[in-house]
């Protein structure tokens, strides 16, 4: 993160810190040159920092494809665009967007972690 050159670096750091502060059981590592948050060593939420004008928060159930039979998650935030039943993308455009969505995003991440560890 210290070497990151991105126009939304401050906003990325804000969201990163908020996610880490929201759940002490989460750990962080860098994956694909971006923060990735793990529960019990398994990736659950990963930032996507390209293209440079935005950043995205990817909700997933780990690196390996998992059976989606019986898996369901209701997004009551309205923030997620679903790429698959168990892969969602939240796009953050700028500082104003981050400020408007941060609290709902942190809550969403917490709900996602709980839903994917069951």
C-alpha positions in Angstrom: 0.0 0.0 0.0 2.9 2.4 0.7 3.9 2.1 -3.0 0.4 2.4 -4.3 -0.1 5.2 -6.9 -3.8 5.7 -7.4 -6.0 8.9 -7.5 -8.2 7.4 -4.8 -5.5 6.2 -2.5 -6.8 8.2 0.5 -10.3 6.7 -0.1 -8.9 3.2 -0.5 -7.1 3.6 2.8 -10.3 4.9 4.5 -12.3 1.9 3.4 -9.5 -0.5 4.1 -9.2 0.8 7.7 -12.9 0.8 8.3 -13.2 -2.9 7.2 -10.3 -3.9 9.4 -11.7 -2.0 12.4 -15.1 -3.5 11.9 -14.1 -7.2 12.6 -11.1 -8.2 14.7 -11.2 -11.7 13.3 -10.3 -10.5 9.8 -6.8 -10.6 8.6 -5.3 -8.7 5.6 -2.8 -9.6 2.9 -1.9 -8.2 -0.4 -3.3 -10.1 -3.3 -2.9 -9.0 -6.9 -1.3 -5.8 -5.6 -4.4 -4.9 -3.6 -5.7 -5.5 -0.1 -7.6 -8.7 0.5 -9.4 -9.6 3.7 -9.5 -13.1 5.0 -11.5 -15.0 7.6 -9.7 -18.1 9.0 -7.1 -17.7 6.3 -9.6 -17.8 3.4 -10.0 -14.7 1.2 -13.5 -13.3 1.4 -13.2 -9.6 0.2 -10.6 -8.3 -2.2 -10.1 -4.8 -3.6 -9.7 -4.2 -7.3 -7.7 -1.1 -7.9 -7.8 -0.9 -11.7 -8.8 1.0 -13.8 -7.3 3.9 -12.1 -10.4 6.2 -12.0 -12.3 3.9 -9.6 -11.8 1.1 -7.2 -13.9 -1.9 -6.5 -14.6 -4.2 -3.5 -15.1 -7.8 -4.6 -17.1 -10.1 -2.4 -16.3 -13.7 -3.0 -15.9 -17.1 -1.3 -12.2 -17.7 -1.8 -9.9 -18.4 -4.6 -11.3 -21.8 -5.5 -14.8 -22.2 -7.1 -17.3 -23.6 -4.7 -20.6 -25.2 -5.2 -23.3 -22.6 -5.1 -26.2 -25.0 -4.5 -28.0 -23.8 -1.4 -26.0 -20.6 -1.2 -27.9 -17.3 -1.1 -27.1 -13.8 0.0 -29.6 -10.9 0.1 -28.0 -7.5 -0.6 -30.2 -5.1 1.4 -27.7 -2.3 0.7 -28.3 -2.1 -3.0 -24.5 -1.6 -3.5 -23.7 -4.9 -5.2 -23.7 -5.8 -8.8 -23.7 -9.6 -9.0 -21.2 -11.3 -11.3 -22.3 -14.7 -10.0 -24.4 -16.0 -7.1 -21.4 -15.9 -4.9 -19.4 -13.0 -6.4 -20.4 -9.4 -6.1 -18.8 -6.1 -7.0 -19.2 -2.8 -5.3 -17.8 0.1 -7.3 -16.6 3.3 -5.7 -16.2 6.3 -8.0 -14.7 9.1 -5.9 -14.4 10.6 -2.4 -18.0 11.7 -2.3 -19.1 8.1 -3.3 -16.9 6.6 -0.6 -18.3 8.9 2.0 -21.9 8.1 1.0 -21.4 4.4 0.9 -18.7 3.6 3.5 -21.0 2.7 6.5 -23.3 0.6 4.3 -20.3 -1.1 2.7 -18.7 -2.0 6.1 -22.0 -3.5 7.2 -22.3 -5.4 3.9 -18.8 -6.8 4.3 -19.7 -8.0 7.8 -22.8 -9.7 6.6 -20.9 -11.2 3.7 -18.3 -12.7 6.0 -21.0 -14.2 8.3 -22.9 -15.7 5.3 -19.8 -17.2 3.7 -18.3 -18.9 6.8 -21.5 -20.8 7.6 
